[in-house]
Amino acid sequence: MKSLGATPQGATTMARPAPRGAVWSRRPTWEIPASIALHGAIVAIVLLGHCGSRDSGPLIDPTKVMQVHAVALPKSTSTMPNRPSRTPDAPKGSQASDTPPPPPTASEMALKKHDAEKPKGDDRPKDRSADREALLRQAKRQALLKDPTAPIGDQDHTRTDPNGVDIKDAIFGLGTGTMDPELARYISACRAAILPNWTPLPAILQAHPDLSVQLLVPVAADGKLGEAQLVTGSSDSGFDRSALLAVLKTGRLPKPPGRFRDSAAAGVLITLAARDLQ
Amino acid sequence: MTTTRRHIISGLAASTAALTLPWPARAQEASDAATEVPQEQGRIHIYVGAPGASKLPLALPRPIGGSAQAGEFYSVVHRDLDLSGWFDIIDEAAYIEAGGTGVRPGEFRFEDWDVPGAVALGKSLLRDQGGRIRAEAWVYDVAGRRKLGAKAFTADATALRSLAHKVANEIVFRVTGQNAPFATRFAISGTFSGNKEIYVVDFDGHGLTRITKNGTINLQPAWSPGGNKLAFTSYASGNPDCYVADLAGGRITRLSARNGINSGPCWSPDGTRLALTLAPNGDPDVYVLDSRTGEVMTRLTRSAGIDVSPSFSPDGRQIAFVSDRSGGAQVYVANVDGSDVRRVTFQGTHNTDPSWSPKGDRLAFVSRSSVFDVFTVRLDGTGLLRITQGMRDNEDPCWSPDGNYIACASTRTGSSHIWMSTADGTHQVQLTQGKGGYTNPSWSPVLGW
């Protein structure tokens, strides 16, 4: 599009203004009413649209706002480049000037971006959220493992954890397989609750160190223990009874984690052994 | 009262268990007909192993038999069992069995002891028999509804306390399978007369008996393996010489009176040798002497530094001692002929008074920082275990004959008393009473009195 005052060669020039009479050299015909009508319509549309949006609620829906969590990223271990010891010399051929160069125009920036060398392969911007989520999961997991006394809540922390073990794949018990960290903490807490209440006679333990008894005990969602059932008895009736009394004295275990409630309600296997096999 | 209430509550719980869980017939049936639950995936499995950290609830009813000394007998047995650290003795107020009920199987109901929550039951009978006393100990497993053992003892009426110690020993042995140190004594250096004299006192702090009366300084007593002699260091003649007291005959003989010190005697396990520190040339070294003649058999150390405080290993083949050859005082171990010297302690700058565990696996010693504290360590220098902390000065550790306890002289209550703890440092109890002045304890072997 040629601007007003454009030269016949098409080059834009601001030095020589166009002759005054050239602009209004033609008489207005239908363009003026049409322009007024068009502008009026645009104004009406904008006003009507603004009035209609008042009933549609707040401009920002809080439920749709993306939450951003600050995650402490590990410190970079790479070394910083050496700082220059003095101001670098100006490139040869350039002219020294006291005034800073003018900022690049938008067109220049677009031109540079356009001309910049494209990275090989995927040219989409790298999505850092996945890395951040992985770091967050790792931090949570480490915190869980480091703090065995942390309260066990109802929330399932490991369902989405790639390092967690799904309930259907878990092998619980004597250290076989990978123990779900939340389940491991739960079992540890249960063991700590039962052990002080178990007082078999040391003389029996010393004489028969291989004694062990297995009980099946339903555990309610609130941790309350149901009636213990002797699954596998030892050869010593006193030892078996001490195990049953231990469960009875314990009375209540920590609440089972959400994912394990059904399993706990169906019955938890409790093995009480004279010696520590773990 | 709180303890009583707690036991009543736990007892009620236990009795409830007895009602809801028909026992033992049902349990035995279930045990016989037990079917293995498959280890299906999704089943939570809780493993509880290695019990024993908790104290055992023990019911200890008063002795029957009508002896006039039953009260004193009962208090000795009660205190012994309390000191042992094994038991949580249930308060008598929680008992529902009538006093005077029989001690033999069938003469009482186990269910009566479920109520106070007893796991073990120690019944006793004490009867006067014309100047002598007969004591019977009957020990039961309440949960197992069975007798664990029974034993009878007879002694002069004057030996009531030793009789009570034996009954307490029997209860501990039947319930725990371990020997208790109740029938032992301590030899100590006491300041009760104004001087430092050698005394002997029962395990529980009673029966203080004076051995030396020379009005000088008498130190570091050591029991012979047979329990009939004491070796010690005395300044009776002005020089720190080594003496041996025959406890049965009452004679004290000087075994070693060489120039310089003759101190810190320690008996070999077979009683034929004594290790002690001599300094004939001014340089203290450890020597092994014939325990009858006092002649030098071997010289253990030859370093230029100070070598003192020998302690024989239980097999008699090695000796632990203290040396400053590395700068500060540290504990070393060497073969009894002086070969293969190895340093045991590496932490701290002043580690002294080694005492070899009767089990042979650890050494107790004293480490000085701002105060003196007792530690134990394995022979290879690993497994350092602190026994005392924040309890003022704790010195001169010695082991019980079975190696389950460590005693030391402690000023934690102000004056010096004998304190005892389990070998892992738990259950610290004061054994001696009174105004104090007990130092250098040496634990006797189990005595047959």
Chai-1 contact restraints between the chains, C-beta under 6 A:
chainA,res_idxA,chainB,res_idxB,connection_type,confidence,min_distance_angstrom,max_distance_angstrom,comment,restraint_id
A,F172,B,I44,contact,1.0,0.0,6.0,A-B,restraint_1
A,F172,B,H45,contact,1.0,0.0,6.0,A-B,restraint_2
A,G173,B,H45,contact,1.0,0.0,6.0,A-B,restraint_3
A,I187,B,I46,contact,1.0,0.0,6.0,A-B,restraint_4
A,C190,B,I46,contact,1.0,0.0,6.0,A-B,restraint_5
A,R191,B,I46,contact,1.0,0.0,6.0,A-B,restraint_6
A,R191,B,V48,contact,1.0,0.0,6.0,A-B,restraint_7
A,I194,B,V48,contact,1.0,0.0,6.0,A-B,restraint_8
A,L195,B,V48,contact,1.0,0.0,6.0,A-B,restraint_9
A,P196,B,S54,contact,1.0,0.0,6.0,A-B,restraint_10
A,W198,B,P51,contact,1.0,0.0,6.0,A-B,restraint_11
A,T199,B,S54,contact,1.0,0.0,6.0,A-B,restraint_12
A,T199,B,L56,contact,1.0,0.0,6.0,A-B,restraint_13
A,T199,B,V119,contact,1.0,0.0,6.0,A-B,restraint_14
A,P200,B,P51,contact,1.0,0.0,6.0,A-B,restraint_15
A,L201,B,D141,contact,1.0,0.0,6.0,A-B,restraint_16
A,L201,B,V175,contact,1.0,0.0,6.0,A-B,restraint_17
A,P202,B,G52,contact,1.0,0.0,6.0,A-B,restraint_18
A,P202,B,T176,contact,1.0,0.0,6.0,A-B,restraint_19
A,P202,B,G177,contact,1.0,0.0,6.0,A-B,restraint_20
A,A203,B,V175,contact,1.0,0.0,6.0,A-B,restraint_21
A,A203,B,T176,contact,1.0,0.0,6.0,A-B,restraint_22
A,A203,B,G177,contact,1.0,0.0,6.0,A-B,restraint_23
A,Q206,B,G177,contact,1.0,0.0,6.0,A-B,restraint_24
A,L230,B,A30,contact,1.0,0.0,6.0,A-B,restraint_25
A,V231,B,A34,contact,1.0,0.0,6.0,A-B,restraint_26
A,V231,B,V37,contact,1.0,0.0,6.0,A-B,restraint_27
A,T232,B,A34,contact,1.0,0.0,6.0,A-B,restraint_28
A,G233,B,S31,contact,1.0,0.0,6.0,A-B,restraint_29
A,G233,B,A34,contact,1.0,0.0,6.0,A-B,restraint_30
A,S237,B,P24,contact,1.0,0.0,6.0,A-B,restraint_31
A,S237,B,Q28,contact,1.0,0.0,6.0,A-B,restraint_32
A,S237,B,G144,contact,1.0,0.0,6.0,A-B,restraint_33
A,G238,B,D141,contact,1.0,0.0,6.0,A-B,restraint_34
A,G238,B,A143,contact,1.0,0.0,6.0,A-B,restraint_35
A,G238,B,G144,contact,1.0,0.0,6.0,A-B,restraint_36
A,D240,B,A27,contact,1.0,0.0,6.0,A-B,restraint_37
A,R241,B,W23,contact,1.0,0.0,6.0,A-B,restraint_38
A,R241,B,A143,contact,1.0,0.0,6.0,A-B,restraint_39
A,S242,B,A143,contact,1.0,0.0,6.0,A-B,restraint_40
A,L244,B,L21,contact,1.0,0.0,6.0,A-B,restraint_41
A,L245,B,A17,contact,1.0,0.0,6.0,A-B,restraint_42
A,L248,B,A17,contact,1.0,0.0,6.0,A-B,restraint_43
A,S263,B,G42,contact,1.0,0.0,6.0,A-B,restraint_44
A,S263,B,I44,contact,1.0,0.0,6.0,A-B,restraint_45
A,A264,B,I44,contact,1.0,0.0,6.0,A-B,restraint_46
A,V268,B,I44,contact,1.0,0.0,6.0,A-B,restraint_47
A,V268,B,I46,contact,1.0,0.0,6.0,A-B,restraint_48
A,L269,B,R43,contact,1.0,0.0,6.0,A-B,restraint_49
A,L269,B,H45,contact,1.0,0.0,6.0,A-B,restraint_50
A,I270,B,I46,contact,1.0,0.0,6.0,A-B,restraint_51
A,T271,B,Y47,contact,1.0,0.0,6.0,A-B,restraint_52
A,L272,B,V48,contact,1.0,0.0,6.0,A-B,restraint_53
A,A273,B,G49,contact,1.0,0.0,6.0,A-B,restraint_54
A,R275,B,A50,contact,1.0,0.0,6.0,A-B,restraint_55
A,D276,B,G49,contact,1.0,0.0,6.0,A-B,restraint_56
A,D276,B,A50,contact,1.0,0.0,6.0,A-B,restraint_57
A,L277,B,G49,contact,1.0,0.0,6.0,A-B,restraint_58
